[in-house]
Amino acid sequence: MFVVGLLMFFVALVALLVFNGPQLKEALKLLALNARGLYGSEMVDLSCGKLTRGTVYTVLETLVYVGLVLEVQ
């Protein structure tokens, strides 16, 4: 079970880096600059067009799955 989880972690990380390169960099930059965290809509507004609503939520979902960010509900 642990090996499967670890494999899925690396698959998700590689997919994130390959398919969302510029968007990933922008999302991580915004999160790093705002220590309190951001909502997806705030990230779209602050990105000056680099992130769209569909993109930001896909990137955030993958970052949560990989464990790089925490989701607050």
Secondary structure, DSSP 4 states (H G I P E B T S, - for coil): -HHHHHHHHHHHHHHHHHHSHHHHHHHHHHHHH-TT---HHHHHHHTTTSS-HHHHHHHHHHHHHHTSS----
